[in-house]
Amino acid sequence: MRKKTLLSLVVVLFLVQSQAQLIPDKQTLEQKIDSLFQRINNDRSPGISVTVIHDGKIIASKDFGMANLEHKVAFTHQTPVRLGYSGAREFMCAGLALMEAEGLLRFDDKVKKYFPKLPAWSADVTIQDLLNHSSGFDDEWATMLLMQANMDNRVDKEQLLTLLYNQPKPQVEPGKGYMYSNSDFALLRMIMEKASEKSLPDYLQLKLFAPSGMNATFMNDYLDEIIPGLADKYYGSEKYFKQVGVKTSPGGNYRIVTTASDLEKWAIALEDSTSVAAKAFRRLYRNARPIPVLSPQIHYVFGHEWHKIENTDIVKHGGVNEDFYMTHIPSKKITIIGFGNAFENMSVVMSLSNILLNKKADSKITAPLISTNPVTINKNELAKYTGRYFEQRPVGHSSHLTNIRFCDIKQVDDSLHFYYTSNEYFTMIPVGKDLFKDPDFGTIIKITKPHPDSAMKIQAWPTDGSIINLVKVNTATNFSKEYLKQFTGEYHSKHLDFYCRIVLNESNQLVIRRPTISDKELVPDGENRFLFEMEAGGDSWYVVAVFTKDKNGRIDGINMQHVRMMHHRFEKVVR
């Protein structure tokens, strides 16, 4: 439920109704921006820098909030921020196109040319397939999370290559299927360094950033490097928390540090058809395939997402998690930069488009009006809200599969606890009939039973203006010990050379036990089918574990699957 507000600049500042309409002057425009960001124009909120560029010229520029809340350091256009992983792909992919222009590599090069030990099934996988996430290679994080506690654990090149060299079959059909895989970009970086005979940070500095005048921008290989003025990242709304999780592996090792001031130079370079940046993206678009599972937007893996608003093309720059830092309107020659250190502040820019277009604001989903005062609910009445609720989620960018998410509401004396992972929860504050509030993030939660014969449902309104829908499910809790016992035993992944055990705990629940991870409950989800939780860098995924049987009806293994792992096999060990 602690859904981070999307770092989104889906802003359309000047979709004019006629070509003759004038762009507001600098003072008027900055006044409008000031009015929108008044809430964070203080030393208690994370920061954001906003720039509007028209026809290659900056026409508005404003700064708000803090780069560091603890030390009260202001956020400015010169404040360096470390981009998220997929948010940095725009720059890495531009470097790849520049290498092809130099004749150092070709997009149709076979990946095995650079790594001959890759499995035979990958013989026809090309660099372009890596760019399209159609290689079939395992996602390093998703697969290794089967034997690691979370994605903050270190993974080095040799571990990754061993994983890929030993991969028995592709996750999707090479060249045709789609599955988001961080291993693809790990391989891209290693190929780029082999082809150029340079470290990627050095190559990008020499060939991309320096020619674009981006003197404050660089690839940040070492997380312990001292970067003067580097902004901390935050999440939250009524209360802020610092983001501390950082993944260390080849698949995430293309972090870019930049500033709003340098992004202005980047935006201007992309508009200049003669610049190295513009030439690079003309090449990238030539054979680009949009992520096939996203609709209606058209999102390319190299960090550009296209929308149509009122028949006008809008291009957002950023990552697959919608952490966008720049929005471009090609037909109007307008770019809007919104660069900050908290997702929550970015969505405010959305309102600016309505002001400048002189149109009514788009209708928003709003939470029910509630009193700020807690109310008392009878202890016996609380019991009706308890249970397991599955989130009704659309397909995301990872694959054609839906990311399974559920939560548990449990009663402890006269309180309800909302478990958003197996061991993390918040105490729900009653604020009205069927209404509760998250005390830290301000999310409003409504739990109702629309019809006597229907399931209990949750509607939740985070402070970002989104809505989350969940429905209560009846979890099977009365399986006999004999039924559950058939699934117990030791299982082995030949691919990972890793063992796990399925055991019955003292509460007669099946759990998966691994030497490197705390026990995870196997939640029944159908015949011979269970779910278990996987940590994923501050978030949680759920793995589907389907037990299979031999011709004699005995359990012989487990097939595991989730949004970035189409299949992984554990064989039952017979001793």
C-alpha positions in Angstrom: 0.0 0.0 0.0 3.0 2.3 0.4 2.9 3.0 -3.2 5.5 5.5 -4.2 4.1 8.3 -6.2 5.3 8.0 -9.8 8.1 10.4 -10.8 6.0 11.7 -13.6 6.2 14.8 -15.8 3.3 13.9 -18.0 2.9 17.6 -18.6 1.6 19.4 -21.7 2.3 23.0 -21.1 1.3 24.5 -24.4 -1.1 22.4 -26.4 -2.5 25.5 -28.0 -5.9 25.6 -29.7 -4.4 27.6 -32.5 -0.9 28.2 -33.8 -1.4 31.9 -33.2 -1.7 31.6 -29.4 1.2 33.3 -27.6 3.4 31.6 -25.1 3.2 33.3 -21.7 6.1 35.6 -20.8 8.7 34.5 -18.3 7.3 36.4 -15.3 3.7 35.1 -15.9 4.9 31.6 -16.4 7.1 31.6 -13.3 4.2 33.0 -11.2 2.1 30.1 -12.3 4.8 27.6 -11.4 5.3 29.3 -8.0 1.6 28.9 -7.3 1.7 25.2 -8.0 4.8 24.5 -5.9 4.0 26.7 -3.0 3.4 23.7 -0.8 7.0 22.5 -1.1 8.6 25.9 -1.2 10.1 25.4 2.3 12.9 23.6 4.1 10.7 20.6 5.2 10.1 19.1 1.7 12.2 17.4 -0.9 13.1 19.5 -3.9 12.5 19.9 -7.6 13.9 22.1 -10.4 11.6 23.1 -13.2 12.6 24.5 -16.6 10.6 25.3 -19.7 12.4 25.4 -23.0 10.9 26.8 -26.2 12.7 26.6 -29.5 16.0 26.0 -27.9 15.7 28.9 -25.4 15.0 28.7 -21.7 11.8 30.7 -20.9 11.2 29.7 -17.3 13.4 28.3 -14.5 12.5 27.7 -10.8 13.8 25.8 -7.8 11.9 24.5 -4.8 12.5 22.5 -1.7 15.5 20.7 -0.2 18.3 18.5 -1.6 18.9 17.3 2.0 16.2 17.6 4.7 18.5 16.7 7.6 20.9 19.5 6.9 18.5 22.0 5.2 20.4 22.1 1.9 18.4 23.8 -0.8 17.7 22.0 -4.1 18.9 24.0 -7.2 19.5 23.5 -10.9 23.1 22.6 -10.0 22.1 19.9 -7.5 23.4 16.5 -8.7 20.9 13.6 -8.5 21.6 9.9 -9.2 19.1 8.6 -11.7 17.4 5.3 -11.2 18.5 2.3 -13.2 16.1 2.3 -16.1 16.1 6.1 -16.0 19.7 6.2 -17.0 19.2 3.9 -20.1 18.7 6.9 -22.4 22.4 7.9 -22.1 23.8 4.3 -22.2 21.8 3.5 -25.4 22.9 6.8 -27.0 26.5 5.6 -26.4 25.7 2.3 -28.0 24.5 4.1 -31.2 27.6 6.2 -31.2 29.8 3.1 -31.1 28.0 1.7 -34.2 28.6 5.0 -36.0 32.3 4.6 -35.2 32.3 1.1 -36.6 33.1 -0.4 -33.2 30.1 -2.8 -33.3 26.8 -3.4 -35.1 23.3 -3.7 -33.7 23.0 -7.0 -35.6 26.1 -8.5 -34.1 25.5 -11.8 -32.4 26.0 -11.7 -28.6 28.0 -15.0 -28.7 30.6 -13.1 -30.8 31.6 -11.4 -27.6 30.7 -14.2 -25.1 31.3 -17.6 -26.9 30.4 -19.5 -23.7 26.8 -18.5 -23.8 24.4 -21.5 -24.4 23.8 -22.9 -27.9 20.1 -21.8 -27.8 21.3 -18.1 -27.8 23.3 -18.5 -31.1 21.1 -16.0 -33.0 20.6 -13.5 -30.2 21.8 -10.0 -31.3 22.6 -6.7 -29.7 19.2 -5.4 -31.0 17.5 -8.3 -29.2 19.2 -7.1 -26.0 17.8 -3.6 -26.6 14.3 -5.0 -27.2 14.4 -7.4 -24.2 13.7 -10.2 -26.6 16.9 -12.2 -25.9 15.5 -14.9 -23.7 18.2 -14.5 -21.1 17.3 -14.7 -17.4 16.8 -11.5 -15.5 19.7 -11.7 -13.1 17.9 -10.1 -10.1 14.6 -12.1 -10.5 16.4 -15.4 -10.8 19.1 -14.9 -8.1 16.4 -13.7 -5.7 15.5 -17.4 -5.4 18.6 -17.8 -3.3 19.2 -14.3 -2.0 17.4 -12.2 0.6 17.0 -9.1 -1.6 18.3 -7.2 -4.5 20.7 -5.2 -2.4 23.0 -8.2 -2.2 26.1 -7.9 -4.4 26.3 -9.7 -7.7 29.5 -9.5 -9.7 30.2 -10.2 -13.4 31.5 -13.7 -12.9 28.3 -14.7 -11.0 26.1 -13.2 -13.7 28.0 -14.8 -16.6 27.9 -18.2 -14.8 24.2 -17.8 -14.5 23.8 -17.1 -18.2 26.3 -19.7 -19.4 24.4 -22.4 -17.5 20.9 -21.3 -18.5 19.3 -24.4 -19.9 16.6 -22.8 -22.1 15.4 -19.3 -23.0 12.8 -17.5 -20.9 11.1 -16.3 -24.0 11.5 -17.1 -27.7 14.7 -15.2 -28.8 14.1 -12.4 -31.2 10.3 -12.7 -30.8 9.2 -12.9 -27.2 9.4 -10.2 -24.5 10.5 -10.2 -20.9 12.2 -7.3 -19.1 15.7 -8.5 -18.2 18.4 -6.6 -16.4 20.9 -9.1 -17.7 20.3 -7.7 -21.2 21.8 -4.4 -20.2 24.5 -6.0 -18.2 25.6 -7.8 -21.4 25.2 -4.5 -23.4 27.6 -2.7 -21.1 30.2 -5.5 -21.2 29.9 -5.7 -25.0 30.3 -1.9 -25.3 33.5 -2.0 -23.2 34.9 -4.9 -25.2 34.1 -3.2 -28.5 35.5 0.3 -27.5 38.4 -1.0 -25.3 37.4 1.7 -22.8 35.4 1.8 -19.6 31.9 2.9 -20.3 32.1 6.0 -18.0 35.2 7.1 -20.0 33.6 6.5 -23.3 30.4 8.4 -22.5 32.3 11.3 -21.0 34.4 11.6 -24.1 31.9 10.9 -26.8 28.5 12.1 -25.4 28.6 14.3 -22.3 31.6 16.5 -23.2 30.3 17.2 -26.8 26.9 18.1 -25.3 28.4 20.5 -22.8 27.2 18.4 -19.9 30.1 18.9 -17.6 28.3 17.9 -14.4 27.1 14.5 -15.8 28.9 11.2 -15.5 28.3 7.5 -15.1 28.6 6.7 -11.4 30.3 3.2 -11.0 31.2 3.5 -7.4 28.4 4.0 -4.9 30.9 5.0 -2.2 32.3 7.8 -4.3 32.0 11.2 -2.7 29.8 13.5 -4.9 29.8 17.0 -3.6 26.2 18.3 -3.1 24.6 14.9 -4.1 20.8 15.0 -3.2 19.3 12.4 -1.0 16.2 10.7 -2.4 13.0 10.7 -0.5 9.5 9.2 -0.6 6.4 9.9 1.4 3.9 12.7 1.6 2.7 13.7 5.1 5.9 12.2 6.4 9.1 11.7 4.4 11.5 8.8 4.4 14.9 8.4 2.9 15.5 6.0 0.0 18.5 3.9 0.9 18.3 0.7 -1.1 20.8 0.4 -3.9 21.4 -2.7 -6.1 25.0 -3.7 -6.8 25.2 -5.9 -9.8 26.1 -5.7 -13.5 22.5 -5.3 -14.5 22.2 -2.1 -12.6 25.7 -0.7 -13.1 24.9 2.1 -15.5 23.9 4.8 -13.0 24.0 8.3 -14.2 24.5 11.4 -12.0 23.3 14.6 -13.6 21.7 18.0 -12.8 18.7 20.0 -14.0 21.2 22.4 -15.6 22.8 19.7 -17.6 19.4 18.3 -18.6 18.7 21.6 -20.2 21.8 21.1 -22.3 20.7 17.6 -23.1 17.2 18.8 -24.2 18.7 21.5 -26.5 21.2 18.9 -28.0 18.4 16.5 -28.8 16.6 19.3 -30.7 19.7 20.1 -32.7 19.7 17.6 -35.7 23.5 18.0 -36.0 24.4 17.0 -32.4 25.8 13.6 -31.5 22.8 13.0 -29.2 20.2 13.6 -32.0 22.2 11.4 -34.4 22.3 8.6 -31.8 18.5 8.6 -31.3 17.8 8.7 -35.0 19.7 5.4 -35.1 18.0 4.0 -32.0 14.6 4.6 -33.5 15.4 3.0 -36.8 14.9 -0.6 -35.5 13.2 0.1 -32.2 10.4 -2.1 -31.0 8.1 -0.7 -28.3 7.6 -2.7 -25.1 4.7 -4.9 -26.4 2.8 -5.3 -23.1 2.2 -1.6 -22.4 -0.9 0.3 -23.8 -1.9 2.8 -24.8 1.5 4.5 -24.4 4.4 3.4 -26.6 7.5 2.9 -24.4 10.9 2.1 -25.8 13.5 0.3 -23.6 15.9 3.2 -24.2 13.8 5.5 -22.1 11.4 7.3 -24.3 7.6 6.9 -23.9 5.2 8.4 -26.5 1.7 9.5 -25.8 -1.0 11.3 -27.8 -2.9 14.0 -26.0 -5.4 15.9 -28.1 -3.8 14.5 -31.2 -0.4 15.9 -30.2 2.6 13.7 -29.7 4.2 13.9 -26.2 7.5 12.2 -25.5 8.5 11.5 -21.9 12.1 10.7 -21.0 12.9 8.4 -18.1 12.5 4.8 -16.8 10.0 2.0 -17.0 8.8 2.9 -13.5 7.6 6.2 -14.9 10.4 8.2 -13.1 10.3 10.7 -15.9 12.6 13.8 -15.7 11.8 15.4 -19.1 8.8 15.9 -21.4 9.1 17.0 -25.0 6.4 18.2 -27.4 8.0 18.0 -30.8 5.4 19.9 -32.8 5.6 22.9 -30.4 9.4 22.7 -29.9 8.8 22.7 -26.2 10.6 20.7 -23.5 9.7 20.7 -19.8 12.3 19.5 -17.3 11.2 18.5 -13.9 14.1 17.1 -12.0 14.0 16.3 -8.3 14.6 13.9 -5.4 11.1 12.8 -4.6 8.4 11.2 -6.7 5.6 13.0 -4.9 6.6 16.5 -6.1 6.6 15.7 -9.8 2.9 15.1 -10.4 2.1 18.6 -9.3 3.4 19.9 -12.7 0.4 18.1 -14.3 -1.9 21.0 -13.1 0.2 23.5 -14.9 -0.9 22.3 -18.3 -4.6 23.0 -17.4 -3.7 26.5 -16.2 -1.8 27.3 -19.4 -4.4 25.7 -21.7 -7.2 27.6 -20.0 -9.2 24.4 -19.7 -10.9 22.6 -16.9 -8.7 20.3 -14.9 -9.0 16.6 -15.7 -11.3 14.8 -13.4 -9.3 13.1 -10.6 -10.1 10.2 -8.4 -10.6 11.6 -5.0 -10.7 9.9 -1.6 -13.8 10.2 0.5 -14.0 13.2 2.8 -12.9 12.2 6.2 -12.7 13.6 9.7 -9.2 14.2 11.0 -10.3 12.7 14.3 -10.0 9.0 14.9 -13.2 7.1 15.8 -13.7 4.0 18.0 -14.9 0.8 16.4 -16.1 -2.1 18.6 -13.6 -4.9 19.0 -16.0 -7.5 17.7 -16.9 -5.3 14.7 -13.2 -5.2 13.6 -13.2 -8.9 12.9 -15.2 -8.5 9.7 -12.4 -6.6 8.0 -9.7 -9.2 8.6 -8.5 -11.5 5.9 -6.4 -11.7 2.7 -7.0 -9.2 -0.1 -5.6 -9.6 -3.6 -4.8 -6.5 -5.6 -6.4 -6.1 -9.0 -3.4 -5.1 -11.0 -3.0 -4.5 -14.8 -0.1 -6.0 -16.7 3.0 -3.9 -16.3 6.3 -3.5 -18.2 7.9 -6.7 -17.0 6.1 -9.3 -19.2 2.7 -10.5 -20.2 2.1 -11.8 -16.7 0.4 -9.8 -14.0 2.5 -9.1 -10.9 0.7 -10.8 -8.1 0.3 -8.7 -5.0 -1.8 -9.2 -1.9 -2.0 -8.0 1.7 -3.3 -9.3 5.0 -5.5 -7.4 7.5 -5.1 -8.9 11.0 -6.7 -8.0 14.3 -4.6 -7.5 17.4 -6.8 -6.8 20.4 -8.7 -3.6 19.4 -6.5 -2.7 16.5 -6.2 -3.7 12.8 -2.8 -4.2 11.3 -2.4 -3.9 7.5 0.4 -6.2 6.4 1.8 -5.1 3.0 4.6 -7.7 3.3 4.7 -10.8 5.4 6.4 -8.9 8.3 5.9 -5.2 7.6 2.6 -3.5 8.6 1.0 -0.3 9.8 -1.8 0.1 12.3 -4.9 1.2 10.6 -6.5 4.3 12.2 -10.4 4.3 12.1 -11.6 7.6 10.8 -15.2 6.8 9.9 -17.7 4.1 8.9 -15.6 1.5 6.9 -12.9 4.1 6.6 -9.3 3.9 7.8 -6.1 5.9 7.4 -2.4 5.0 7.1 -0.8 7.2 9.8 2.5 7.6 8.0 1.6 8.1 4.3 -2.0 9.4 4.6 -3.5 6.7 2.4 -7.3 6.5 2.8 -8.7 2.9 2.9 -12.3 2.0 2.5 -13.5 -1.5 3.2 -17.0 -2.5 2.1 -19.2 -5.4 1.1 -21.1 -4.1 -1.9 -23.6 -6.9 -1.9 -24.4 -9.6 0.7 -23.3 -12.3 -1.7 -20.1 -10.5 -2.9 -16.6 -10.5 -1.4 -15.4 -7.7 0.9 -13.5 -5.1 -1.2 -10.9 -2.5 -0.5 -10.5 0.8 -2.3 -7.4 2.7 -1.3 -6.4 6.3 -2.2 -2.7 7.1 -1.8 -1.9 10.8 -1.8 -0.6 10.7 -5.4 -4.2 10.7 -6.7 -4.2 7.1 -7.8 -6.6 4.4 -6.6 -5.8 0.8 -5.6 -8.5 -1.9 -5.7 -8.3 -5.2 -3.8 -10.8 -8.0 -3.2 -10.9 -10.4 -0.3 -10.3 -14.1 -1.0 -11.1 -17.2 1.0 -7.8 -18.8 1.8 -7.8 -22.5 2.3 -6.7 -23.1 5.8 -8.1 -26.6 6.5 -5.8 -28.8 4.4 -5.0 -32.0 6.2 -1.5 -32.6 7.4 -1.4 -35.7 5.2 -2.3 -33.6 2.1 0.4 -31.0 2.8 3.0 -33.6 3.8 3.3 -34.8 0.2 4.9 -31.5 -0.8 7.6 -31.7 1.8 11.2 -32.6 1.0 14.4 -31.3 -0.6 14.5 -29.7 -4.0 17.4 -28.8 -6.2 17.9 -26.2 -9.0 20.5 -27.6 -11.4 20.7 -24.2 -13.1 21.6 -22.4 -9.8 23.1 -25.5 -8.1 21.0 -24.5 -5.1 18.9 -26.5 -2.7 15.8 -25.6 -0.8 13.5 -27.5 1.6 9.7 -27.5 1.8 8.7 -28.2 5.4 5.7 -28.1 7.7 6.1 -25.7 10.5 4.6 -25.9 14.0 1.4 -24.2 12.7 0.9 -26.9 10.1 1.8 -24.4 7.3 4.1 -25.2 4.4 7.1 -23.0 4.2 10.1 -22.8 1.8 13.3 -23.0 3.8 16.6 -21.8 2.3 19.9 -21.3 4.0 20.3 -17.7 3.0 16.7 -16.4 3.4 14.2 -16.5 6.2 11.4 -19.0 5.9 8.5 -17.9 3.6 5.0 -19.3 3.9 3.6 -21.2 0.9 0.1 -19.7 0.4 -2.3 -22.1 -1.2 -3.6 -20.8 -4.6 -5.2 -23.9 -6.2 -4.5 -27.6 -6.6 -0.7 -28.3 -6.1 -0.2 -24.5 -6.6 1.2 -22.1 -4.0 2.5 -18.6 -3.7 5.5 -17.3 -1.7 6.9 -13.9 -1.2 10.1 -12.7 -2.8 11.9 -9.5 -1.7 12.6 -7.1 -4.5 14.5 -4.0 -3.5 12.0 -2.4 -1.2 9.0 -4.0 -2.9 7.7 -7.6 -2.9 6.9 -10.0 -5.7 5.1 -13.3 -5.4 6.4 -16.4 -7.0 3.9 -19.0 -8.3 5.2 -22.5 -7.3 3.4 -25.3 -9.1 4.3 -28.8 -7.9 4.4 -31.5 -10.5 3.9 -35.3 -10.3 5.5 -38.3 -12.0 3.5 -41.0 -13.8 3.0 -42.7 -10.4 1.4 -39.6 -8.9 4.3 -38.7 -6.7 5.6 -35.1 -6.4 8.8 -34.9 -8.6 9.5 -31.1 -8.7 8.4 -27.5 -8.7 8.0 -25.2 -11.6 8.4 -21.5 -10.4 7.2 -18.4 -12.2 6.7 -14.7 -11.8 6.6 -11.6 -13.9 10.4 -11.7 -14.7 10.9 -15.5 -14.6 8.7 -17.5 -17.0 10.0 -20.8 -15.7 12.6 -22.1 -13.3 12.7 -25.8 -12.3 13.5 -27.4 -9.0 13.7 -31.2 -9.0 12.8 -33.2 -6.0 15.8 -34.9 -4.4 15.4 -38.6 -3.9 18.0 -40.0 -1.5 
